């Protein structure tokens, strides 16, 4: 699809979000009639038929946007289950667990933020990656998303190719764990293969991105990293994050692994520079 067609879709997506916010049903109907007349999108890439298709849950209340996302995910070789509200998502996920959740924030009933919190508190689903796809572009929204455990944040209007690249990168990061490697540092144990963390023998729940950040710092313990260096190392796909997002992830890790988060034993801050992981001895 040419840039003109893509720009048209993106402008319509933006209009859709504004229409939903204002609940102007006439405008939404006009939008749908326009979207239905758009030419079919070109395939993003040939789907890989040699692997089992990973299941992605798309939670988006606008049917046209949902169909656009689903179409591109299927063209990229993924299975998709679409939901127009958050209420049925967890019961379905317990029966058919997805490889990734793709969530809008502004949903009828339960919000995308609250749904993400429920996913992170669910024993079976807690480590499943979550990417937000939303028209909310302000930094406080992005920080809140990462604070509750998101692995990515994509803003509307969006490029379908970029969205697929983000999805692939997050799923790749989850599957690239090194086999049979356990890092033991004082009371802290990190199992690379299973992506699990234990503190004094007790399991510590982390998101995929929290685990990747912790793993990276531990592997290069004693070395000081700036926030930008950590962004480049852990958020390689160029997620819509800022250096302040790193502070959010560090704070959440401290709350989970430090005996006293206000006086960290492991995750040390070097003011004006960045962060360093100490072995805790």
N, C-alpha and C positions, 0 to 999 in steps of 0.2 A: 504494500500500500504506500502511496506517495505521501510526502510531508503534508500536502494540503488535506488529504483524507484524514491523516492522524490528527492534524490540528483541529479539524472539524469535530472529531470524536472527543478530543480533550475539552474543547469549548462547550460541547454538549454535556459532558460529565460535570463540568463546573456549574453549568446552569442547573443540572439535575440536583446537585447538592444544595444550591441556593433555593431551588424550588421546594425541596424537602424541608429545609429549615423554615420556610415561610408557609409551608403547607398550601401552596397555590396549585390546586389540582389541575386547573386549566393549563397552566404552563407545563406541568408534567406530561399531560396528554399530548401537547404539541411537541414536546421533546421526543416522546416515544414514536410519534409518526415520522419524525425526522430520522431517528436512529434506524428505523426499519428500512429506510430507503438507502442506507449507506452500502457501498460495495463490500463484498466479502473481503476479510483481511487475508493477506498472504501468509503462508505457513512461516512460523518463526524459525523452525528447524525441523528436519525430519525426526520423528519420534524414534527412540531406540527400542526396537521390538525385541531385543535380546534379553531385556530385564523385565521383571514384574513391575507393573505400573504402580507408583506410590500414590496413596490416596491423600488428597488435600481437601480440607473443609473450607468452603468459601462462605462467609457470613456477611451478607450485604443485602440491605433492605430494598434497594432499587433493582427491579427485575432486569432493566436494560444493562446496567453496569454489571450485574451478576452474570448475565449471559455473555458479555464481552470478556470478562475474566475467565469464565468457564471455557469458552471457545479456545482462548489462547493457551490455557493450561492443558487442555486435551490435545491440541495440536503439538504441544511440546512433549506429549507422552505420559501425562499424569491422569489418574482417575480423579473425579471431582464429585463431591456431594455439596449441594448448595442449600443454604438456609437463609430465610428472610428475616429471622429474629433469633435471639440468643437462647430462648427457653429450651428448644429441643436439642441443642448442640451436645451438651454433656451426656445425656442419656444415650444418644446415638453413638457418641465417641467411645463409650464403654463397651458397646457391642461390636463396633467396627472402628478400631483406633486409627486415626489418621497419622500421616507422617508429618503434617504441618497444618496449623490453623492460619487462615488469612481473614482478618477481622476488620470490619468497619467499626468506628467508634460510636457514631450516632445511630443506634438501633432502637426499634420499638421495644418497650419493656426494659429488659436488662441491657445496660450499655456494654460496648466492647471492652471498656476498662474493667467493669465488674466481671464480665465473662472471662477475661484474662486472669483475674485474681482467682476465680473458681478453678480454672485449669491448673494454675500453679499450686493450689492447695489440695489438688486431687492426686492421691497416691499413684494411680495408674497413668495419669496424663501429665504429671508435673514436668517431665523433661521434654515434652513435645514442643517443638519450636512454634512461636507465635510471631506473625508479621502483621502490623497494622497497615491498612490501606484506607486513607482518610483525606478529607478536604481540610482538616484542621492542621494548619501549618505553623502555629506559634510554638516557640521554644518550650513554654511551660507544658504544653500537651505532649511534646516529644519526651521531655524529661519524665513526666508522669508515666508515659508508656514504658520507658525503660526501668523506671523505679518499681513497677509492678511485675516486671519480668519479660518484657518484649525482646525479641531477637532482631527485629527490624522495623523500620517505619518508612512507608512510601506515601507520598502526598499526591492527591489529585489536583490537576490533571496529571496523568502518568503515561509513560511509554510502555506499551505491552511488552516489548523486548526487554526493557529494563526490569520490569516486574518479574519476568521469567528468570532473568539472570540473578535477581535477588533470591528468588525461591531456590534455584539450583545451588547457589552459594551457601545458603543456610543449611540445606539438606546435606551438602557435601561436607561442611564443617562438622556435622553431627556424625557422619559415617566414617570420617577419616581418623578416628581414634586409633592409636597404636596398640597392637595386641600384647597382652601379658606383661604390661608394665605398671608397676605400682611404685609411687614415690612416697617415702615415709620420712617425715620431718617432725621430730618430737611427737606431740600428740596428734599431729595432722597426717592423714593418709589419703592419697589421691590415686584412684584406680583409673588409669588412662583408658583401658579397653571398655570398661563398663560405664565410664564417665560418672563415677560416684566419688563422693567425698565423705570421710569419716573424721570425727573429732572425738578423741578419747574413746574410740570404738563405736560411737553413736553416729548413725547416718545423718548427713547434712544435705538438705534438698537445695539444689542449685539449678538455675536455668542453663541452657546450652551456652549462652554468651557469658554468663558468670563463670561457668566451668572453664571456658576457653581463656578468659582473662586470667583466672587463677593459675591455670596450667602454664600459660606463657610466663607469668611472673615467677613461678616456682622453678621453671626450667632455667631461667636466667637469674636466679636468686643472687642477691648482692649487687646487682647492676641497677642503676637508676635509669628510669624511662620517663620521658616527657609524656604529656597527655597525647600529643600528636603522634608520637612513636607508637603508643599503645593503640590508638585509633587505626594506624596503618597496619599493625600486626594482627589485631583481633577483628577489626571490621574491614576486611580486605575488599569487600564488594562495594565500598564507598557508601554505606548506609547513611541515611539522613540523620547523622548524629553530630554533636559538637563536643569540644573538649570537656564541657561541663557534664556531659553524659558519662564520661569516664569517672568523674567524681561520684556520680550516683551509683555506679556499679561497684566501685571500691567501698563506698559506705555500706552497701548491702552485703558485700562479702565480709566486711568487718563484723557486722551484726551477726553473721552466721558462724564465723570461725574464731573470732577473738574472745578470750575470756572477759576482757574489758574493752569494748570498742573505742572508748575514749582514750585509752592508753594502749594502743595496738602493739602486740608482740611480734606479729608477722608482717602486716601490710603497713609499712612506714611511709610517712609523707616527708618529702624534702621541700620546704616552702620555697616557692618561686621556681622550682625545677620540675618535680613530678613525684613518682612513687618507686619504692624499692621493696622487694620481698626479702625478709631476713629469716634465717632458719629457725629462730625461736630459742636457740640455746642460751 
